[in-house]
Amino acid sequence: MNSGDTRAFAAQLLVPVLNGKGSLSSLDADLASSVIKERDRGFVKALCFGVCRAHPRLEALAGQLLREPMKQRDTDVQALLLIGLYQILHMRVPAHAAVSETAGAARALGKPWATRVLNGCLRRFQRESVALQAKVDKAAPVALWHPDWLLLEFRDAWPDAWRAICEANNEAGPMTLRVNRRRVTRDTYLQRLESAGLAAVPCRFAEDGIQLETPCDVTQLPGFADGDVSVQDESAQLCADLLAPALADNAEKRVLDACSAPGGKTAHLLERFDVRLTALDVDASRLKRVSSTLQRLGLEATLHAGDASAPGADDAWWDGEPFDAILLDAPCSGTGVIRRHPDIKLARRHSDVAELAALQGRLLDTLWAKLAPGGILLYATCSVLPAENANQIETFLARTADAVADTPDDLDWGQPAGHGRQLFPQPAGQDGFFYARLRKNA
């Protein structure tokens, strides 16, 4: 398969994303089932992620280069233009190859007429690059690579940090590991990484976390297949620390992970504590990932497919016995993990935030009824928007008489946010996350 076809394949993967009708969530599976050679899959992935990450700016530049917008039936050609611009601006592909191979890829799409269009646009961009970039960068959403509505949300919520949030979102996040303390200590595993030629450092806040200097395939990680280590961001690992006061006595307490897929937090709790854990998720197919994760790590939990927001007779998965602790890693906008899921910039709409906040409220109300008196509910999102975080918890506490805020105020990570704690994405550190710990009065 030639490089033009590789770019054409990337363009086809981007079509539903650019049209607002898809995401990159199945990218690895699509590549694995394709005819793309393994050595070329990283290139395709870099193109898809890169175009989504820089989309607002690439789209603005494309608008300067095209005489008129592409018709929707030619979104694949539009994708090729964005792919070409991304290579010229952000990849080590020689400029002449980025132009010729990208333009030639139109033939693989069955649209040879587009070869001339793409060639002309990309060559013009080479000639006028400085002027065109200066022109489009006058608009803040373009210069900061974020859609206008999201930029406004960040500015309103965090007037002192919004620009840093955007800049962190525009960089690829580091690869962070979580050692399985039932099998190995962090210090021992750091030595194993060093012996394998993989540079790494301990995470600053997460006790089980290790950050790699350079990302690698999981097959290169010592003991990965045996369950010695998992991939998980440092922010996500902090949930186990926040639940530790409720679970560390090893009394086999009943714990619910209410939105468990893909299973990282489920596994971490089982690695840390001797508990009876129920992993629930509304998507039965995603529960398969939880099952495979637990199997690799040698852990056990009770798995149920069900809707955690459904009250009464609709919660058939529940046996009626209250839980001592509940982890609600709620569905959210994902605005704290855009760097890992850059297609969020295209997939999310402003109206989604209110809809997600309403779902989060239903989940809190429904799950609170399943929490034992004296129990702990840990609310978490990978969002930086107050509507899903501090404001959500404030309104819940106002309507719930037996709920008390219990988030520690002496934590050395994040910053206070209402009754919770907010972390922002860091270029060489953790993802954006919010936590609020709530206690149910006896």
Beta strands, then each sheet from edge to edge (+ up, - down):
strand 1: 176-179
strand 2: 200-202
strand 3: 209-212
strand 4: 229-231
strand 5: 254-257
strand 6: 276-281
strand 7: 302-305
strand 8: 323-329
strand 9: 371-381
strand 10: 403-405
strand 11: 415-417
strand 12: 420-423
strand 13: 433-440
sheet 1: 2+ 3- 1+ 4-
sheet 2: 7+ 6+ 5+ 8+ 9+ 13- 10+
sheet 3: 7+ 6+ 5+ 8+ 9+ 13- 12+ 11-
end
